[in-house]
């Protein structure tokens, strides 16, 4: 599919999170020179052939301890657009929980102006992000691995935009230059995606203030080890066990 490049920039900063919708979808209007996206929430959802992505969120933390999110996309559209809008709707519908998770964990880890350790972490993450993007661009046509890495990065970009309440109206703006913005935004929601790896990273990079620091609630930025594994052979049987645990401050489960 080819998109006509039009140089008028159409980017909206949306206020669609305030009512915390439980259902939302993205419509792609193909009757124009380029795909034009619209956001629809709650009771306005109808069957429509132009639906590129749809999500349904059900919050039951107070009854079961969990929330559930279902995201579906249409194969009628390019994979990268499906990935982007799936990520966008995921964070859009779970915005309240995502923002709370952010506040409970890494929000205060690297406030501006960045400390020396935070600058070192940002430099490493930015270089790593640039490497992933460059490898994906070079290899996604002949490597299934890098093709799916690229899709995951598009999904991450959608999540980041939803967290920043940013809505892109036109498909031609969702290009490589736009995806490259991830390189300069590694200290945002991306830190949540790295939560399980931050401990190893700050140790490997020798960043003591981050390893030992705590947020405003007194909880460590870097969680301690939170899982164990057991493999035991008994006669002709192999027993496998995996146990995981986390503090209540990061138990906002979806």
N, C-alpha and C positions, 0 to 999 in steps of 0.2 A: 504494500500500500504506500502511495506517495502523497506527501502533503505539500500544498502550496505555501511557500514562505511569505508571510505578510509582515511588514516591519512594525506595525502598530502593536505596542505591548498591551496585553490585556491580562493583568494580574489583580486579583481581588484579595483583600484582607477581610476575612469573613467573620461574622458573629453568629455562627451556626451552632456553637457549643453551649450556649447559655441555657437552653432548654433540655439538654441531654437527651436527644432523640434515641429511641430504641430500634428504629429501622431507618435505613438510608440507602440511596442508590445514586449512581452516576449515569446520566443520559448522555449519549453521544449523537448529536445531530449531524448526519452525513449529507444533508441537502445543501451544504454550503461549500465554498472552495476548500475548506479545511474542516476537520472535525471540531465541533464546538460543544463544550461540556456544560452540563447543568447539574445542580445538586438538588435532590428531592428527599424529604424526610417524612417520617411518621405516616399519617393517614393519606397522604398524597400519593403513596406508592401504588402504582397500577401496572398491569402487564403491558410491556412496551418493547417492541423489537429493537429499540435503540439502547437498551440497558447494557452497559459495559460491565458494571459491577454492582453487587447488592450485598448488604450486610444486615444481620439481625442480632441484636444484643439483648441478653436477659440477665439482669443483676439479681442474684439470690445469695449474696454474701451473708445476710442476716439470718437466712434459713438453712442453707447448706454449707456455707463457707466458701462457695465458689460462684463465679459468674460464667456465662457461656456466650460465645461469639461464633456466629456462622457467617462465612464470607464465600460468595460464589461470583464467578466472572464468566463472561461470554467468549467462546473461542472464535466468534465472528470478528474479533478485534486483535491487533498485534499483541504478542505476549508481553512486551514491555509496558504497554498501556494497561493490560490486565493487572500486572504486578504493581504498578504505581498506584492505581486506584484501589486495589485490595489493601495496600498499606495505608492509604489515606483513610479509607472507611474504618479500618481497624482502630486507628488512633482517634478518629473523629467520634466514634460511638463510645469508646472507652476513655474518653478524654478525662473525665473526673478521676477515674482510678489511676490513669497514667500520670496525671499531674500529682496525685497524692503519693504514688510510688516515687516519683521524681523528688518530691519534697522530703520523703522519708529516707532517701538514700543519698544521691549524689548532687543534689541541687547546690549545696553550699561548699562542695569540695574544692572548686576552683573559681571563686568570685574574682571579678575585675578590681584592680589590675592583677593579672596572673602572677603568682609567685614563681620562683625559679623552678621548683619541681613541677608546677602546672605547665609552665612553658615547655619543659622537657617532655612531658606527657603529650601535650598538643603536637609538638614537632614530630614525635614518633608516630602518633595516630594519623596525622596528616600525610606523612610520607607513606605509611602503609596503605592508606586509602587511595592515594595517587597510584601506587603500584597496582592495587587491585583493579582500578579503573583502566589503567593502561594495558594490563594483561587481558582484561575482558574485551577491550576494543580490538586488540590484535588477534585474539584467538576465538572469539565467540562464533565465528562462521564455521570453524572446523573442530571445535572442542566442546563437547556437551557440558563438561565441567565448567569452563569459563562462561559459557552461554548462561548457565543457571546462576553463576556468581553475579553476572550482569543483571539478571532478573531480581536477585535478592537486593542488589544495590538500588534498583528502581523502586522496589518495595520500601526500602529504608527511606528513600527520598520522599515517597508518599507519606510515610509516617511522620517524617520531620516537618513536612509542609502542614499536615493537619495539626501537629502540636503547636506550630507557629501561627495557626489560623490563616493559612495562605491557600488560596484556591486558584488554580490555573484554568482559564476558560478555553484555551485553544491548544490543540494537539501539536501544532508546529512549534510551540514554545517548549515542549517536552523533548528536548534534543540533548546531544552530548554535552554541550556547553552548560546546559541547565543541570545535568547530572553531576558535572564537575564541581558544582557548588558544595557537594559533600566534603570535598577536601578542606574547605575552610569552615566547616560546621561540625567538626568532630567532638566538640565539647558540649553539644546539645543532647538531644534524645539518644544519640549514638552511644553515649556513656551507659544508658540503661541496657542497651543490647550487649554491652561488654561486661555487665555486672559479674558474671561468673569468671571472667578472665582478668579483671582488674588487679586482683591480689597477686597473681603471677607476674603481671606486667610491671607493677610498681616495685616488686622485688627485683625483677630482672634489670630494671632501669635505675635501681638504687635511689628511690624517691621516698625517704623516710617520713617526711611530713605528711604525705598522702597515706602511707601505710598505717600510720599511727593516729591520724586525724579523726575527729568525730563531728557529726552534724549538730545542728542547734538543739536536737532532742537528746544528745549524748550518745547516739548510736554510731559505731565506727563506719566510716565511708566504705572500707574494705571489709566484707564479711569474712568470717573465719571459715575454715573447711566445713562443708555442709553435706557431705555424703560419704558413704563407705560401701565397699563391695566385698563379697565373700564368694569364693569358688571352692567347693569341697567335693572330693571324689570319695564315694562310699560304695564299696563293692563294684557293681556294674552301673551305678548311678552317679550322675554329676548334679550337685545342688548349687544353684545360683541364687544369690541374694543381693539386693541393692536397697539401701536405706538412705533417705535424704531428710534433712531438717533445715529450718531457717528460723530466724527470730521473727516475732510477730510484726515487727516494723516493715518487713518485706513480704507479708503474706496476703497481699491483694491479688488473689488468684483469678485468672480468666481461663 
